[in-house]
Amino acid sequence: MNPLAQQLNTTLAPTVAGRLLSQVGQRMYFPKGIVAQSAEASAKATRFNATVGMAVAGGNPIMLPSLAALLPSLTSKEAVAYAPTGGVMALRTLWQKQILQKNPGLREADFSLPMVIPGLTAGIFQAEELFLDPGDEVLIADMFWGNYRLIIEGRRKGVVKTFPYFTPGTEEPGFNIQGFKEALVDAATRLKKLMVILNFPNNPSGYTPTKEEARAMAAALVDAAEMGLDLAVVCDDAYFGLFFDENCETQSLFSYLAQAHERILALKVDGSTKEDLVWGFRVGFLSFGCKGFTADHYHALLQKLMGSIRSSVSSSPGNSQHLLVKTLESPTYQAEKASFLQVMVDRYKKVKEVLEGKGARDARSLLRPLPFNSGYFMSFVCQGISAEALRLALLDKGIGTIAIGTEYLRIAFSSVDVQDIPTLYSEIFTTARGLQG
Ligand SMILES: Cc1ncc(COP(=O)(O)O)c(C=O)c1O
């Protein structure tokens, strides 16, 4: 094994991260190669810098004039130069500040500096690369974003285990804390290590747990850790901030877990994709938090992650990171976000209103709405009709929805103008009734 990787493994060996590292994770290190040497040169090479593989003139990267004309607010360095492997430092520190503002329960010392990854998918991917070996289990609620399975099983040969997200058999279901606990106890009695992915606001259900449920979830994880289970808990906060109900827990589960237990390594996957409405920018972040971690432990883990980034995507796009630095620093940024949130709140309220109406009541035996209070989506449970058949019938009417298996129909109300929501739902109810045998 490479001596740099060995050194990092030795640093992490006494910690849960050391025990959780996959074979790939153990082999990762950030080489003292081109990237490290050119980083050194940019600090010290005051005469000529002949290190990095870019075309430079007069100290600035050369840029095609037609492209420069399209990006007048960026220097050529910001527009076309490689970004550092771990991301633009100004953006990483700004994002760290944002995490602290949005999660008052967290202190700066509780977690690592966020590292930039090209979108949240890459955050999940990197977490699996570093901590999942073939055959390892990942516990997820049964309402989950389908790409998890592709990454876990398709790429890493891991095993997806699910627990029912909602409390069964109740008119007003909430987060199924009992099911979560049972799944953790089962894992703790069989396994030495487990990865858990928690995604709130949830895709596809649109449900975020209440504060009480969040506390119970953290306590269940601590109990499992007390039983001797090493846990990597990934908090996928893709839709963070889109909370529409006062009962929602508005802090990330990460703030409960970052310092919860020496056996719990918390990973926060979040980013600008949905939070800053820049879906195609490919800017996300991965941060770590663990009780008892020193600066050396965080450094070693971030070096592992940098090695994994360097050996896969090399770096994230630079221009989108620089545009985000300027956006996050803009004096109108917070007000702009508040006004966008209001647009989503209005759509959410309209959907709730429609679901109280006669059309919804008449179709309720066929389409049961699952609880939702946040995010982009809500889902119906299809009863006596197939979700896929309903999706196809709606498509024939020019309406796009997502069927998840045969049972669930997901509606992204985030992408429908508020005035169109009543018509959209009325079409869904009518079409469902038309499919009834
Ligand atoms: C729950 C969840 N996590 C992660 C992502 C991926 O985000 P990104 O586009 O930044 O890769 C999505 C995107 O739809 C998502 O729904």
The ligand as an SDF file (V2000), in Angstrom:
LIG
                    3D

 16 16  0  0  0  0  0  0  0  0999 V2000
  -32.5420   13.0420   -2.2320 C   0  0  0  0  0  0  0  0  0  0  0  0
  -31.6140   13.5190   -3.2790 C   0  0  0  0  0  0  0  0  0  0  0  0
  -30.2950   13.4750   -3.0320 N   0  0  0  0  0  0  0  0  0  0  0  0
  -29.4090   13.8750   -3.9520 C   0  0  0  0  0  0  0  0  0  0  0  0
  -29.8160   14.3650   -5.1720 C   0  0  0  0  0  0  0  0  0  0  0  0
  -28.7720   14.7220   -6.1900 C   0  0  0  0  0  0  0  0  0  0  0  0
  -28.4570   16.0390   -6.2850 O   0  0  0  0  0  0  0  0  0  0  0  0
  -27.4160   16.5390   -7.3790 P   0  0  0  0  0  0  0  0  0  0  0  0
  -28.2120   16.9160   -8.5770 O   0  0  0  0  0  0  0  0  0  0  0  0
  -26.7300   17.6950   -6.7320 O   0  0  0  0  0  0  0  0  0  0  0  0
  -26.4720   15.4450   -7.6880 O   0  0  0  0  0  0  0  0  0  0  0  0
  -31.1830   14.4380   -5.4720 C   0  0  0  0  0  0  0  0  0  0  0  0
  -31.6240   14.9270   -6.7870 C   0  0  0  0  0  0  0  0  0  0  0  0
  -32.7170   14.8040   -7.2350 O   0  0  0  0  0  0  0  0  0  0  0  0
  -32.0980   13.9900   -4.5110 C   0  0  0  0  0  0  0  0  0  0  0  0
  -33.4200   14.0080   -4.7370 O   0  0  0  0  0  0  0  0  0  0  0  0
  1  2  1  0
  2  3  1  0
  2 15  2  0
  3  4  2  0
  4  5  1  0
  5  6  1  0
  5 12  2  0
  6  7  1  0
  7  8  1  0
  8  9  2  0
  8 10  1  0
  8 11  1  0
 12 13  1  0
 12 15  1  0
 13 14  2  0
 15 16  1  0
M  END
$$$$
